[in-house]
Amino acid sequence: MSFNFDRRTFLKGAGAVGAASLLAACGEKSNNTGNGAAASGAAAPNSTGATPPEGVHLL
């Protein structure tokens, strides 16, 4: 089976791939649910109750 790719077919395919990647990038949702408190230096609450392992020092 032989495929005949000409310039027009290539540009159609490249346009379709570009449009799909653009839509995929625009559809991503951010996992950043913070309100900027951590960036301002305020400590974030520990909602899980987990403690760090022995020897790990968090600043």
SVG drawing of the C-alpha trace seen along z (x, -y; Angstrom):
<svg xmlns="http://www.w3.org/2000/svg" viewBox="-10 -38 29 40">
<polyline fill="none" stroke="black" stroke-width="0.4" points="0.0,0.0 1.4,-3.3 0.6,-6.8 1.0,-9.8 1.9,-12.8 2.0,-16.1 2.5,-19.5 -1.2,-20.1 -1.7,-16.8 1.3,-17.5 0.0,-21.0 -3.5,-19.7 -1.9,-17.1 0.4,-19.6 -2.5,-22.0 -4.6,-19.2 -1.8,-18.2 -1.2,-21.9 -4.8,-22.5 -5.1,-19.4 -2.1,-20.3 -3.4,-23.8 -6.7,-22.5 -5.0,-20.0 -2.8,-22.8 -5.8,-25.1 -7.8,-22.3 -5.4,-21.6 -6.5,-22.5 -4.1,-23.8 -3.7,-21.9 -2.7,-25.1 -5.6,-25.7 -3.7,-27.9 -4.5,-31.6 -0.8,-32.7 -0.3,-32.4 2.6,-30.1 4.3,-32.4 4.0,-35.3 5.8,-33.5 2.8,-32.4 2.9,-28.7 0.6,-26.4 -1.6,-24.2 -0.9,-20.5 -4.2,-19.1 -3.0,-15.5 -1.6,-15.2 1.5,-13.5 4.8,-14.3 8.1,-14.3 10.5,-11.4 13.2,-11.6 16.1,-13.7 14.1,-15.8 14.1,-19.4 11.5,-21.6 12.2,-25.4"/>
</svg>
